[in-house]
């Protein structure tokens, strides 16, 4: 069960990571377009920042912390059960 949970968490974090990377790439392209007076969706990006990209960043950070804590606890528990403290 723990392995399945970690696998699901890692897949979800990978998808979320690509969403965050896509959003920052879009921001860079849109800002460059704004500088060149070419509309490339910066206003739409601003509208999506609060409802989409901010939670995606929060989920990515929380998931990374959760994954690290689970790995640390698993390692600690394994060392404790085998007597390698």
N, C-alpha and C positions, 0 to 999 in steps of 0.2 A: 504494500500500500504506500509506504514512504517513497519507494523508488518511482512508483507511478505518479505520485504527487510532485516529486522533484522534476520528473520528465515533463509533466504538464506545465509546471511553473517555468521551466527553461524554454519551452516552446512559446508560451505566452509572452515571456520577456523578449524573445527573439523577434516575434511579430511586432511587439511594442517598440523595440529598438529601431526596426526598419521604419515604422511610422514616424518616430521622432527624427531619424536621419532624413527622411523624405521631407518633413516639415522644415527643417533647417536648410536643406538644399533649395526648396521652394522659396524660402525667405531670401536667401542669397541671390537667386535668380530674379526675384521680384524687385528687390532693392536695386540691383544692377539695371533692371528695366526702367525703374522709376528715374534713375540717374540719366538714362538715355532717352527719357520721355516716351517709353514704350510701355503700355499697360500690360503687365504680366501677372496680375492677380494679387497685388499687395493688399488692396482693400479687402478682398475675400480672405486673405490670410489673416488680416487683423480681426475680421469677424469670427474666424474659426479658432483664434488663439485661446480665448477663454473657455469655450465649451468642448474643444477637442484636444488641442495640443498641451494645455496646462495639465489636465488630468493624465494625459499620456506620459508626461514627464514625471508626475507624481507616482504613477503606477510603476514606471521603470525604476525610480529610486527606491520605492518601498519593496518591490520585488527583488531588487539586487540585495538590499539589506536582509530580507527574509531568507533568500537563498544562502547568503553568507552565514546567517545565524543557524540555519538548519544544518549546514555543513559542519560548522563549529561544534554544535551540540552532538551531532552524530559521531564526530571524531572523538570528542570528550567521552561520550558514552562508551564507545568501543574501547578506548584506552582504559577506562574505569572497569569495564567488565573483564578485560584480559589481565588486569593488574599491572599495567605499564605506566602507572602514575609516577 
